[in-house]
Amino acid sequence: MRSFAERYLRGRGLRPTTVLNYQRLLATRINPYLGEMPLKNVTLSEIKAWRSSLNPKTEATNAGAYRLCGDGSSVGDPTTQPRSAECCGVSMTRLWSG
């Protein structure tokens, strides 16, 4: 997941400050839990477990990390799947269903 997310960010043409913010979220919130996981193993249940493992005292930052792994439509409810079902540009719907 880590290497894919890094490649994804480089290929998006984002503003430098946006890339820095996303890299910070990856380094502090996403990669510690999901970074070494093969992308094919990032399932809905793993996303739920990751979301529930985040420190509840940093909800705003957690929400940003969750938005990076989806569209943020379900921020605050780790039991639902993001509407876009996309994490770093990968269709999670495809991964979750197959």
PyMOL commands that set and color helices and strands:
alter all, ss='L'
color gray80, all
select helices_A, chain A and resi 2-10+16-34+39-41+44-53+56-68+92-97
alter helices_A, ss='H'
color red, helices_A
select strands_A, chain A and resi 86-87+90-91
alter strands_A, ss='S'
color yellow, strands_A
deselect
rebuild
show_as cartoon
